[in-house]
Structures are given as structure tokens and as C-alpha cells.
Amino acid sequence: MNNTNTKIMNRFDVTSRLIAKLKQGEAVIGGIGNTNFDLWAAGHRPQNFYMLGSMGLAFPIALGVALAQPDRRVFALEGDGSLLMQLGALSTIAALKPKNLTMIVMDNGIYQITGAQPTPAAGVADLVAIAQGSGLTNSAWAADEQDFERLVDQAMSADEPSLIALRIDDKPGVGTTRRDPVQIRERFMHGLGVREPL
């Protein structure tokens, strides 16, 4: 299945569906912009890490967390434009094979937060095919919201990294992340049990 056969979903809705499934202190890395804002609004948790201004680094940061804490499930939420900046991360993740890492790509074909300019991949590239070609064999498009939930459930017990891509609309993010990098870092490190609260 390619992305032309998938329903266009809402980022906040699917992010809320993901957060509702997290019961074991799973870490979630939110990419910059609207992906991040919707994560904040969907369910603020100390295990959420809200990226600020580091476009394309949700998957690399999540890789580091997954390797450092192999017994914790780690989810990374990234926009298609941000993923295009760091496509090399896909082959690195495939080579290192962290079985506890799930990557979620929110694809609306635009750089939404800077003015809705089309991405170079919009309409011509299949991000799941790129991921599979990079060695991430457990990669799939979510056909609709129920299929997204099914793929998340599968990823929770997978023994290899997972990538779930979904087509989303161009609605703006629901929340606004508090822009305090030190607070974000400290809360996350406390949430992962590696630092005492300030």
C-alpha cells in the first residue's frame, strides 16, 4: 500500500490516540513545530521530550534514548519535512536495530509552520518505501485511525524498530509548548529516572 490509498487524518487526533495507549512510562520525542504542539496538548507527561528549533532530530534523539534505555519503549513523532532533513538517520537506526524504537511520520506534504510550502517529496516520494529501502523492514502506511492503532499495538511488542507513516491534514497544532529548554530537559530526565527533580 502506498500513501495514495490512505485516509487523511488529523495530527492531534492520532497523537491523542497514541498517548492513550502509553501505560508503562514510554518515552515520546516530539519533533519541532505542530507535531510538538499536539504532543503537549494530547497529554503532558514527564516522559515527553519537546524539541525546540532542532529540525530533523526527533529520530536521532529517540535513537539515543532507545539505546540508553533498552527496556523502555520509545516513540518519536516527526513531520515529513523534518524527516527529509535527516534521511540518513533511517539507515543508522536500521543498522543499530533498537527493537524498542517506534518512529511515526506525520506527512502532509508541506513545511506547515513556515508557510505551507510544498516539500520536495510531496507527491513524488513514498516515505515508507524510502524507510524500507534504508533497511527498516517493519515500516507501513496507516490506512486510517484504526489501522494506526493496530500498528502502534504491533510496534509495542516488535523485536525490531518500527516506522508508521500517516497522511495528515494541514490543521495547525492545538497547543503551544512552553519554550523553556532547561525545564523540558530536566523534566524529561526525571521522567526517565536518570535525574532527581530540581
ChimeraX attribute file (.defattr): number of C-alpha atoms within 10 A of each C-alpha:
attribute: neighborCount
match mode: 1-to-1
recipient: residues
	/A:1	11
	/A:2	15
	/A:3	21
	/A:4	12
	/A:5	12
	/A:6	18
	/A:7	16
	/A:8	19
	/A:9	21
	/A:10	19
	/A:11	26
	/A:12	24
	/A:13	13
	/A:14	22
	/A:15	21
	/A:16	16
	/A:17	17
	/A:18	19
	/A:19	17
	/A:20	11
	/A:21	13
	/A:22	13
	/A:23	7
	/A:24	8
	/A:25	15
	/A:26	21
	/A:27	25
	/A:28	28
	/A:29	28
	/A:30	29
	/A:31	29
	/A:32	23
	/A:33	25
	/A:34	24
	/A:35	25
	/A:36	28
	/A:37	22
	/A:38	24
	/A:39	31
	/A:40	24
	/A:41	16
	/A:42	20
	/A:43	14
	/A:44	13
	/A:45	17
	/A:46	19
	/A:47	19
	/A:48	28
	/A:49	28
	/A:50	26
	/A:51	24
	/A:52	17
	/A:53	10
	/A:54	11
	/A:55	18
	/A:56	22
	/A:57	22
	/A:58	28
	/A:59	28
	/A:60	18
	/A:61	16
	/A:62	24
	/A:63	27
	/A:64	15
	/A:65	22
	/A:66	22
	/A:67	17
	/A:68	10
	/A:69	14
	/A:70	14
	/A:71	11
	/A:72	17
	/A:73	22
	/A:74	28
	/A:75	29
	/A:76	24
	/A:77	25
	/A:78	27
	/A:79	30
	/A:80	24
	/A:81	24
	/A:82	23
	/A:83	23
	/A:84	16
	/A:85	12
	/A:86	15
	/A:87	16
	/A:88	13
	/A:89	20
	/A:90	21
	/A:91	17
	/A:92	15
	/A:93	23
	/A:94	20
	/A:95	12
	/A:96	12
	/A:97	18
	/A:98	21
	/A:99	22
	/A:100	25
	/A:101	31
	/A:102	29
	/A:103	25
	/A:104	26
	/A:105	26
	/A:106	25
	/A:107	27
	/A:108	24
	/A:109	23
	/A:110	20
	/A:111	19
	/A:112	19
	/A:113	13
	/A:114	8
	/A:115	8
	/A:116	12
	/A:117	12
	/A:118	14
	/A:119	18
	/A:120	13
	/A:121	15
	/A:122	15
	/A:123	11
	/A:124	9
	/A:125	13
	/A:126	15
	/A:127	26
	/A:128	23
	/A:129	18
	/A:130	15
	/A:131	24
	/A:132	17
	/A:133	12
	/A:134	18
	/A:135	18
	/A:136	23
	/A:137	16
	/A:138	20
	/A:139	23
	/A:140	23
	/A:141	26
	/A:142	25
	/A:143	21
	/A:144	17
	/A:145	18
	/A:146	12
	/A:147	14
	/A:148	22
	/A:149	16
	/A:150	12
	/A:151	22
	/A:152	23
	/A:153	13
	/A:154	13
	/A:155	24
	/A:156	19
	/A:157	11
	/A:158	15
	/A:159	14
	/A:160	19
	/A:161	24
	/A:162	28
	/A:163	26
	/A:164	22
	/A:165	28
	/A:166	30
	/A:167	24
	/A:168	21
	/A:169	16
	/A:170	19
	/A:171	12
	/A:172	16
	/A:173	20
	/A:174	17
	/A:175	16
	/A:176	14
	/A:177	20
	/A:178	12
	/A:179	11
	/A:180	10
	/A:181	13
	/A:182	9
	/A:183	13
	/A:184	18
	/A:185	16
	/A:186	18
	/A:187	21
	/A:188	23
	/A:189	18
	/A:190	15
	/A:191	20
	/A:192	18
	/A:193	11
	/A:194	10
	/A:195	12
	/A:196	10
	/A:197	12
	/A:198	7
